[in-house]
Amino acid sequence: MQLNFKKYGEGHPLIILHGMFGMLDNWHSLARRFAERYEVYLVDLRNHGKSDHADEMDYYVMAKDLNEFTIQNNIDSAFVIGHSMGGKVGMQFAVENNNKVDKLIVVDIAPKVYEPGHQEIFNALYSVNLAEIKSRKEAEAKIAETIEEFGVQQFLLKNLDRVGKSYRWKANLDVIHKNYLDIIGNSLGPYDEYDGPTLFIKGGNSDRYISIDDWGEIVGYFPKAILETVENAGHWVHAEKPNELYDLVVEFL
């Protein structure tokens, strides 16, 4: 598995992992700022962005991908930031490789099983007939029939890639859909633990992903965990409140 990545700056390695339907470019602006202090690796996870596609997709194989990535790039240990699905990858990687994760930051996700909640997004993406559309505007209009929020529309459209005169999705939509229950599931077992410093960051307006009821389970896996809340931010904390997130991360690291 070859993971596409971009590297910025010098210093202690900092690996950043995006969420479902995301890609490394979602963190580009913050990565540039972090690069003033750290050697930053922005990574496309499998079946996303420009990374390889594969039929398997769960947190065990994605953590294995990340471990292979650290070996390929001579990273002995690193700080790891993961948002949403990327946060679950970071958690799985940390419990399997305690010595490779110096500090872990998990953005707006918890180690638990979630109720399905992305069917509207799948419907919107599948409604775009890639064989027939002639422009990005046509795809945007089609997605807008299902997704009202402009920001979500634009986030999804980042996946649209032009190849010659035709279009394709950068994300491996069929495989993500097939493995969706694994993605919203919890791969951590009763004896899994990462004993390093861990920061969970919750969006103040994001009630679905981290709740106070989750904290007992979180500290069971991550006994040194602390929780910070970014007020007036939803699930995409890094996009909505980048300055506040940057300050929390730098202070923690």
C-alpha positions as CSV (number, residue, x, y, z in Angstrom):
1,M,0.0,0.0,0.0
2,Q,1.5,3.3,-1.1
3,L,0.1,6.2,0.8
4,N,0.3,9.6,-1.0
5,F,1.7,12.3,1.3
6,K,3.1,15.8,1.5
7,K,5.9,16.8,3.8
8,Y,6.6,20.2,5.3
9,G,9.1,21.7,7.7
10,E,11.7,20.4,10.0
11,G,11.7,19.1,13.6
12,H,9.9,16.3,15.4
13,P,7.6,14.3,13.0
14,L,3.9,15.2,13.2
15,I,1.5,13.0,11.1
16,I,-1.9,14.3,10.3
17,L,-4.8,12.0,9.2
18,H,-8.0,13.2,7.6
19,G,-11.6,11.9,7.9
20,M,-13.9,9.9,5.6
21,F,-14.3,11.4,2.1
22,G,-11.4,13.8,3.1
23,M,-7.9,14.1,1.8
24,L,-4.6,15.6,2.9
25,D,-5.4,18.9,1.3
26,N,-8.1,19.5,4.0
27,W,-5.3,20.2,6.4
28,H,-3.0,22.1,4.1
29,S,-3.3,25.6,5.8
30,L,-2.8,24.2,9.3
31,A,0.1,22.0,8.1
32,R,1.9,25.0,6.9
33,R,1.6,26.6,10.3
34,F,2.6,23.5,12.2
35,A,5.6,23.2,9.8
36,E,7.2,26.2,11.6
37,R,7.7,23.9,14.6
38,Y,7.5,20.3,13.3
39,E,8.3,18.0,10.4
40,V,4.7,17.6,9.1
41,Y,3.4,14.6,7.1
42,L,0.0,15.1,5.6
43,V,-1.2,11.6,4.5
44,D,-4.0,10.4,2.2
45,L,-5.4,7.2,3.8
46,R,-6.1,4.2,1.6
47,N,-9.0,4.7,-0.8
48,H,-8.8,8.4,-0.4
49,G,-7.1,11.3,-2.3
50,K,-4.2,10.0,-4.4
51,S,-3.4,6.9,-2.3
52,D,-3.8,3.4,-3.6
53,H,-7.2,1.8,-3.7
54,A,-7.8,-1.6,-2.2
55,D,-10.9,-3.8,-1.4
56,E,-10.0,-4.1,2.3
57,M,-10.8,-1.2,4.5
58,D,-11.0,-1.4,8.3
59,Y,-8.9,0.1,11.1
60,Y,-6.5,-2.9,11.3
61,V,-5.4,-2.5,7.7
62,M,-5.3,1.3,7.9
63,A,-3.1,1.1,11.1
64,K,-0.9,-1.3,9.2
65,D,-0.7,1.1,6.3
66,L,0.4,3.8,8.7
67,N,3.0,1.6,10.3
68,E,4.4,0.7,6.9
69,F,4.4,4.4,6.1
70,T,6.6,5.2,9.1
71,I,9.0,2.5,8.2
72,Q,9.2,3.7,4.5
73,N,9.9,7.3,5.7
74,N,12.3,6.4,8.6
75,I,10.0,7.8,11.2
76,D,10.9,6.1,14.6
77,S,8.2,8.0,16.5
78,A,5.9,10.8,15.9
79,F,3.1,13.0,17.2
80,V,-0.2,11.9,15.5
81,I,-3.3,14.0,14.8
82,G,-6.4,12.3,13.4
83,H,-9.8,13.8,12.6
84,S,-13.0,11.6,12.6
85,M,-12.1,8.4,10.7
86,G,-8.4,9.5,10.8
87,G,-8.8,9.8,14.6
88,K,-9.9,6.1,14.8
89,V,-6.9,5.2,12.6
90,G,-4.7,7.1,15.0
91,M,-6.2,5.4,18.0
92,Q,-5.7,1.9,16.5
93,F,-2.1,2.7,15.5
94,A,-1.3,4.0,19.0
95,V,-2.6,1.0,20.9
96,E,-0.7,-1.3,18.5
97,N,2.5,0.8,18.5
98,N,2.8,2.6,21.8
99,N,6.5,3.3,21.3
100,K,5.9,5.0,17.9
101,V,3.4,7.6,19.1
102,D,4.8,10.2,21.4
103,K,1.5,12.1,21.8
104,L,-1.9,11.4,20.2
105,I,-4.5,14.0,19.3
106,V,-8.0,12.9,18.3
107,V,-10.4,15.4,16.8
108,D,-14.1,15.0,17.3
109,I,-14.4,11.2,17.4
110,A,-14.6,8.6,20.2
111,P,-13.6,4.9,20.3
112,K,-17.2,3.6,20.0
113,V,-19.7,2.2,17.5
114,Y,-21.8,4.9,15.8
115,E,-25.3,4.7,14.4
116,P,-25.3,5.0,10.6
117,G,-25.6,8.6,9.5
118,H,-24.0,9.1,6.1
119,Q,-26.6,7.7,3.7
120,E,-27.5,11.1,2.5
121,I,-23.9,11.7,1.4
122,F,-23.7,8.3,-0.3
123,N,-27.0,9.0,-2.1
124,A,-25.6,12.4,-3.2
125,L,-22.4,11.0,-4.6
126,Y,-24.1,8.0,-6.3
127,S,-26.6,10.4,-7.9
128,V,-23.8,11.9,-10.0
129,N,-23.5,10.1,-13.3
130,L,-19.8,10.3,-14.0
131,A,-20.2,9.0,-17.5
132,E,-22.5,11.8,-18.5
133,I,-21.6,15.0,-16.7
134,K,-19.7,17.5,-18.7
135,S,-18.6,19.9,-16.0
136,R,-18.0,20.4,-12.3
137,K,-21.0,22.6,-12.2
138,E,-23.2,19.8,-13.3
139,A,-21.9,17.6,-10.5
140,E,-22.3,20.4,-8.0
141,A,-26.0,20.9,-9.1
142,K,-26.7,17.2,-8.7
143,I,-25.2,17.0,-5.3
144,A,-27.1,20.1,-4.2
145,E,-30.4,18.2,-4.9
146,T,-29.6,16.0,-1.9
147,I,-27.2,18.0,0.3
148,E,-28.4,21.5,1.4
149,E,-25.3,22.7,3.2
150,F,-22.9,24.5,0.8
151,G,-19.8,23.7,2.9
152,V,-20.6,20.0,2.8
153,Q,-21.2,20.2,-1.0
154,Q,-17.8,21.8,-1.5
155,F,-16.1,19.3,0.8
156,L,-17.5,16.4,-1.3
157,L,-16.7,18.1,-4.6
158,K,-13.0,18.1,-3.7
159,N,-13.2,14.4,-4.5
160,L,-14.1,15.1,-8.1
161,D,-11.2,14.5,-10.4
162,R,-11.0,15.3,-14.1
163,V,-9.2,12.7,-16.3
164,G,-9.1,13.8,-19.9
165,K,-12.6,14.7,-20.8
166,S,-14.3,12.5,-18.2
167,Y,-14.6,12.6,-14.4
168,R,-14.0,10.1,-11.5
169,W,-14.1,10.2,-7.7
170,K,-10.7,10.3,-6.0
171,A,-12.3,8.4,-3.1
172,N,-13.0,4.7,-3.7
173,L,-16.8,5.2,-3.2
174,D,-17.8,1.6,-3.7
175,V,-15.3,0.2,-1.2
176,I,-16.0,2.9,1.4
177,H,-19.7,2.1,1.1
178,K,-19.1,-1.7,1.3
179,N,-17.0,-1.3,4.5
180,Y,-19.1,1.5,6.0
181,L,-20.1,-0.5,9.1
182,D,-16.4,-1.2,9.9
183,I,-15.7,2.5,9.5
184,I,-18.4,3.6,12.0
185,G,-17.5,0.7,14.3
186,N,-15.0,0.3,17.1
187,S,-12.0,-1.9,16.4
188,L,-10.4,-1.5,19.9
189,G,-10.6,-4.5,22.2
190,P,-11.0,-4.8,26.0
191,Y,-7.2,-5.1,26.6
192,D,-6.1,-2.4,24.1
193,E,-4.4,0.6,25.7
194,Y,-2.2,3.5,24.8
195,D,-0.5,4.9,27.9
196,G,0.9,8.1,26.3
197,P,-0.4,11.6,26.5
198,T,-3.7,11.9,24.6
199,L,-5.8,15.0,23.7
200,F,-9.4,14.7,22.6
201,I,-10.8,17.8,21.0
202,K,-14.5,18.2,20.7
203,G,-16.4,20.6,18.6
204,G,-18.8,22.6,20.9
205,N,-21.6,22.3,18.4
206,S,-20.9,18.7,17.5
207,D,-23.1,16.5,19.7
208,R,-23.0,13.3,17.7
209,Y,-19.3,12.3,18.0
210,I,-18.1,12.8,21.6
211,S,-20.4,13.0,24.6
212,I,-19.8,13.0,28.4
213,D,-21.1,9.4,28.4
214,D,-18.1,8.3,26.3
215,W,-15.5,9.5,28.7
216,G,-15.3,6.3,30.8
217,E,-14.6,4.2,27.7
218,I,-12.1,6.8,26.4
219,V,-10.0,6.7,29.6
220,G,-10.2,2.9,29.6
221,Y,-8.2,2.9,26.4
222,F,-6.3,6.1,26.9
223,P,-5.7,6.5,30.7
224,K,-3.8,9.8,30.2
225,A,-6.5,11.4,28.1
226,I,-7.7,15.0,28.5
227,L,-10.6,16.7,26.8
228,E,-10.8,20.2,25.3
229,T,-13.8,21.7,23.6
230,V,-13.7,24.3,20.8
231,E,-16.8,26.4,21.2
232,N,-18.9,27.3,18.2
233,A,-17.3,24.6,16.1
234,G,-19.0,21.6,14.5
235,H,-17.5,18.3,13.4
236,W,-14.9,19.9,11.1
237,V,-13.1,21.8,13.9
238,H,-10.0,22.3,11.8
239,A,-11.9,24.0,9.0
240,E,-14.3,26.1,11.2
241,K,-11.9,27.2,14.0
242,P,-8.3,26.6,12.8
243,N,-6.7,29.2,15.1
244,E,-8.3,27.7,18.2
245,L,-7.4,24.2,17.2
246,Y,-3.8,25.3,16.3
247,D,-3.4,26.8,19.8
248,L,-4.7,23.7,21.6
249,V,-2.4,21.4,19.6
250,V,0.7,23.5,20.0
251,E,0.1,23.9,23.8
252,F,-0.4,20.2,24.2
253,L,2.6,19.2,22.1
